[in-house]
């Protein structure tokens, strides 16, 4: 799996890729500002603060494909995330995670099975993919919170 080489702009619109994160443990999350799961931003930021200096990063990918729950512009998303949740982890341009226009990063990720044996289309906002530097991926359902022991344990195992 190589999610690192695909072009993706930052939320600010700067062109780039995930290449700077290749040697880190990353948690790829499709995010939304107007979802019942939006408070997960606080837990994601806590993970960033706890493990960021150990080679870990949350990577946020805004997506408006689930009941229009991320309608904002890049500027509105950035303001909401920083003022409401103090988000410091990298955020990228708004993308599609399902369908014909699915971003290639997500095309690489969706075949991975989660703990319940689900693979395929992203089910909702805040679905999570933990990617280790060796390319191994662990998938977590949207309802799995950032504080969940299974997620925290997987992060810690990947960092060791």
C-alpha positions in Angstrom: 0.0 0.0 0.0 1.3 3.4 -0.9 -1.0 6.2 0.2 2.0 8.6 0.3 2.6 9.4 -3.4 -0.9 10.7 -4.4 -1.2 14.4 -4.8 -3.3 16.0 -2.1 -3.5 19.7 -1.2 -3.5 21.0 2.4 -6.7 22.6 3.7 -5.0 25.9 2.9 -4.7 24.8 -0.7 -1.0 24.2 -0.8 -0.1 21.3 -3.2 1.6 18.3 -1.7 1.2 14.6 -0.8 1.4 12.5 2.3 5.1 11.8 1.6 6.3 13.7 4.7 4.4 11.2 6.8 5.8 8.0 5.2 7.9 7.1 8.3 5.3 8.0 10.8 2.3 6.1 12.3 -0.7 7.9 10.9 -4.4 7.9 11.7 -6.3 8.8 8.5 -9.8 10.1 9.4 -12.6 11.5 7.2 -14.0 14.3 9.2 -17.1 16.6 9.3 -18.0 19.7 11.3 -21.8 19.1 11.6 -22.0 15.5 12.6 -23.1 13.8 15.8 -19.6 12.3 15.9 -17.9 15.7 15.5 -16.9 15.8 19.2 -14.4 13.1 18.3 -12.2 16.0 17.1 -11.3 16.6 20.8 -10.1 13.0 21.2 -8.2 13.1 17.9 -6.4 16.2 19.1 -5.6 14.5 22.4 -4.1 11.6 20.5 -2.0 14.1 18.5 -0.8 15.8 21.7 0.0 12.5 23.4 1.8 10.7 20.6 2.9 13.4 18.2 6.4 13.6 19.5 6.8 9.8 19.2 6.3 9.6 15.4 2.4 9.7 15.2 0.1 12.0 13.4 -3.7 12.3 12.9 -4.4 13.3 9.3 -7.9 14.8 8.7 -9.8 14.7 5.4 -13.0 16.7 5.4 -15.7 15.1 3.4 -19.3 16.3 2.6 -20.6 13.0 1.3 -22.6 12.0 4.4 -25.8 14.1 4.6 -23.9 17.3 3.8 -22.3 17.4 7.2 -19.2 19.2 6.0 -20.6 22.0 3.9 -18.0 24.7 4.8 -15.3 26.2 2.8 -11.7 25.4 3.6 -11.5 28.6 5.7 -14.7 27.8 7.6 -13.5 24.3 8.3 -10.1 25.6 9.5 -11.7 28.2 11.8 -14.2 25.7 13.2 -11.5 23.1 14.0 -9.0 25.5 15.5 -11.5 27.6 17.6 -13.8 24.8 18.7 -11.4 21.9 19.2 -7.9 23.4 19.1 -7.0 21.2 16.2 -3.2 21.2 15.4 -3.0 18.0 13.4 -2.7 18.3 9.6 -5.9 18.8 7.7 -6.2 18.3 4.0 -8.5 19.5 1.2 -12.1 18.4 1.2 -12.3 15.1 -0.8 -14.7 12.3 -1.7 -14.1 9.0 0.1 -16.7 7.0 -1.8 -18.0 6.7 -5.4 -16.6 7.4 -8.8 -14.6 10.4 -7.5 -13.2 8.7 -4.5 -9.7 10.1 -3.8 -7.0 7.5 -4.6 -5.8 7.6 -0.9 -9.1 6.1 0.1 -9.1 3.7 -2.9 -6.1 2.2 -1.2 -7.7 2.1 2.2 -11.2 0.9 1.7 -10.4 -2.8 1.0 -9.0 -3.2 4.5 -11.3 -5.2 6.9 -12.2 -3.7 10.3 -12.6 -5.8 13.5 -16.1 -6.8 12.5 -15.0 -8.0 9.1 -16.3 -5.0 7.2 -14.5 -3.7 4.1 -15.6 -1.5 1.3 -17.2 2.0 1.2 -16.7 4.4 4.1 -19.9 4.1 6.2 -19.9 7.5 7.9 -17.8 10.4 9.1 -14.9 9.6 11.4 -14.0 6.2 10.0 -10.4 5.6 10.9 -7.4 3.9 9.3 -4.2 3.4 11.3 -1.3 3.1 8.9 2.1 1.9 10.2 5.4 2.8 8.5 5.5 -0.8 7.2 2.3 -0.2 5.3 0.1 -2.4 7.5 -3.4 -0.9 8.1 -5.9 -1.3 10.9 -9.5 -0.1 10.2 -11.8 1.3 12.9 -15.5 1.9 12.5 -16.8 5.5 12.9 -18.3 4.8 16.3 -14.9 3.7 17.7 -13.8 6.8 19.6 -10.2 8.1 19.8 -10.1 7.0 23.4 -11.2 3.4 22.7 -8.6 1.0 24.2 -8.4 -1.0 20.9 -7.4 2.2 19.0 -5.0 3.4 21.6 -3.5 0.0 21.9 -3.0 -0.3 18.2 -1.3 3.2 18.1 1.0 2.2 20.9 1.8 -1.1 19.3 2.6 0.5 16.0 4.9 3.0 17.7 7.0 0.3 19.3 
